[in-house]
Amino acid sequence: MNIDLYVLLYLVFYLFFAFGWPSYRTWKQTGLNPVVFGTSDSAHDYIGKMMKIVVLLLIASSLSYTFGFAEWFSPFLYLDLEILDISGLFLIHFSLLWITIAQHQMGKNWRIGIDQKHKTDLETGGLFQFSRNPIFLGMILSVTGLFFIQPNAVTFFVWLTSIILIQIQIRLEEEYLTGIHGKTYLAYKARVRRFI
């Protein structure tokens, strides 16, 4: 199979298993919509809007490569190397497995965004013993892998923007979790690194 078609199929698979299925599972377990980004002009909701644009750009880039229009996205031809393809494939598969495990360990507490209305438990076991943000770490690994496989101006922009948005979102979540869990979260924060 052509690697570009594979990446497109992977993206569909990734979006379903990293976001669609966990959202459905959480909704079935709790009766709550786990997607809590809103439409206000707050920093939190702005991040949610920007992440949707990032995903659309990834899909557009992948479609352009699959259907022979890669030049529209200013490919970095000097980075079109087999070693980067192999590294990228490893990263995207590892990241999906990592994210899936972390989401399973969060169970009904998993959310997309900060749920101000419903208090969630603090997860500190499993992968959360090694990383306070394993899902965000997996997302960064995923966009890094996609950039390695399809290096162009858009995937580079997506990679850089994702890192910035994730860093901001993490800090918003840390502030929220400190307010909800207090000393318990601060002790966890002191014990476990932000990423790994």
KATAKA-V225356 format. One record per residue. RES is the residue in one small letter. D_LAST is the distance of its C-alpha to the last C-alpha in Angstrom with 1 decimal. Layout:
res->RES d_last->D_LAST
res->RES d_last->D_LAST
This chain:
res->m d_last->34.4
res->n d_last->33.7
res->i d_last->30.1
res->d d_last->30.6
res->l d_last->32.1
res->y d_last->29.3
res->v d_last->26.7
res->l d_last->28.9
res->l d_last->29.2
res->y d_last->25.4
res->l d_last->24.9
res->v d_last->27.5
res->f d_last->25.8
res->y d_last->22.3
res->l d_last->23.7
res->f d_last->25.6
res->f d_last->23.0
res->a d_last->20.0
res->f d_last->22.2
res->g d_last->25.9
res->w d_last->25.8
res->p d_last->23.2
res->s d_last->25.3
res->y d_last->28.4
res->r d_last->27.1
res->t d_last->26.0
res->w d_last->29.3
res->k d_last->31.2
res->q d_last->29.5
res->t d_last->29.9
res->g d_last->32.5
res->l d_last->30.3
res->n d_last->29.2
res->p d_last->25.4
res->v d_last->25.6
res->v d_last->26.1
res->f d_last->26.1
res->g d_last->29.6
res->t d_last->32.1
res->s d_last->32.4
res->d d_last->31.8
res->s d_last->28.8
res->a d_last->25.6
res->h d_last->23.9
res->d d_last->26.6
res->y d_last->26.7
res->i d_last->23.1
res->g d_last->24.2
res->k d_last->27.1
res->m d_last->25.2
res->m d_last->22.8
res->k d_last->26.0
res->i d_last->27.3
res->v d_last->24.2
res->v d_last->24.6
res->l d_last->28.4
res->l d_last->27.8
res->l d_last->25.7
res->i d_last->28.5
res->a d_last->31.1
res->s d_last->29.6
res->s d_last->29.4
res->l d_last->32.9
res->s d_last->34.2
res->y d_last->32.9
res->t d_last->34.2
res->f d_last->37.7
res->g d_last->38.2
res->f d_last->37.6
res->a d_last->34.5
res->e d_last->36.4
res->w d_last->36.4
res->f d_last->32.7
res->s d_last->33.1
res->p d_last->31.3
res->f d_last->29.9
res->l d_last->32.1
res->y d_last->30.9
res->l d_last->27.5
res->d d_last->29.2
res->l d_last->28.2
res->e d_last->27.9
res->i d_last->24.8
res->l d_last->23.0
res->d d_last->24.5
res->i d_last->23.2
res->s d_last->19.6
res->g d_last->19.8
res->l d_last->21.2
res->f d_last->18.5
res->l d_last->15.7
res->i d_last->17.7
res->h d_last->18.5
res->f d_last->15.1
res->s d_last->13.7
res->l d_last->16.7
res->l d_last->16.3
res->w d_last->12.7
res->i d_last->14.0
res->t d_last->17.1
res->i d_last->15.6
res->a d_last->13.5
res->q d_last->16.7
res->h d_last->18.8
res->q d_last->16.9
res->m d_last->17.5
res->g d_last->21.1
res->k d_last->23.6
res->n d_last->21.1
res->w d_last->19.7
res->r d_last->20.9
res->i d_last->21.0
res->g d_last->21.1
res->i d_last->21.8
res->d d_last->24.5
res->q d_last->26.7
res->k d_last->29.4
res->h d_last->27.8
res->k d_last->25.6
res->t d_last->22.7
res->d d_last->21.1
res->l d_last->17.7
res->e d_last->15.6
res->t d_last->13.5
res->g d_last->14.1
res->g d_last->13.1
res->l d_last->9.7
res->f d_last->9.5
res->q d_last->9.4
res->f d_last->5.8
res->s d_last->4.8
res->r d_last->7.8
res->n d_last->8.4
res->p d_last->8.1
res->i d_last->11.5
res->f d_last->11.1
res->l d_last->8.3
res->g d_last->11.0
res->m d_last->13.6
res->i d_last->12.4
res->l d_last->12.4
res->s d_last->15.7
res->v d_last->17.4
res->t d_last->16.4
res->g d_last->18.0
res->l d_last->21.0
res->f d_last->21.5
res->f d_last->21.6
res->i d_last->24.2
res->q d_last->26.2
res->p d_last->25.8
res->n d_last->27.9
res->a d_last->28.2
res->v d_last->27.3
res->t d_last->24.1
res->f d_last->23.1
res->f d_last->24.0
res->v d_last->22.1
res->w d_last->18.9
res->l d_last->19.3
res->t d_last->20.5
res->s d_last->17.8
res->i d_last->15.1
res->i d_last->17.4
res->l d_last->18.3
res->i d_last->14.8
res->q d_last->14.0
res->i d_last->17.4
res->q d_last->17.0
res->i d_last->13.9
res->r d_last->15.9
res->l d_last->18.9
res->e d_last->17.1
res->e d_last->15.8
res->e d_last->19.5
res->y d_last->20.8
res->l d_last->18.8
res->t d_last->19.8
res->g d_last->23.3
res->i d_last->23.3
res->h d_last->21.5
res->g d_last->22.1
res->k d_last->21.3
res->t d_last->19.5
res->y d_last->16.9
res->l d_last->16.9
res->a d_last->16.4
res->y d_last->13.4
res->k d_last->12.0
res->a d_last->12.8
res->r d_last->11.3
res->v d_last->7.8
res->r d_last->5.5
res->r d_last->6.3
res->f d_last->3.8
res->i d_last->0.0
